[in-house]
Amino acid sequence: MKDKEMVNDILAMYNSSLTCYANYIAQTSNQQLRQTLQQIRNADEQFQYQLYQLAEKKGFYKPAGEASPQEIQQVKNQFNFMNA
């Protein structure tokens, strides 16, 4: 397996686990467990971001282009509509 594939696989794994942590935290009523999950999630987010920066630097990952002000407003409108 090439470096690029390994890095992208690990990034995908961490992105998936971060989504799971968010779900677990939202559904946990035990405060001590909730804090523990938040600490694990925070550490994983830091690692994921560091790996993302490495992948971007090496050209393994190309982020999406900048969004235009119109695109940003469109997304805001969608979220405002959902929260109304």
Secondary structure, DSSP 8 states (H G I E B T S, - for coil): --HHHHHHHHHHHHHHHHHHHHHHHHT---HHHHHHHHHHHHHHHHHHHHHHHHHHHTTS--------HHHHHHHHHHHHHHH-
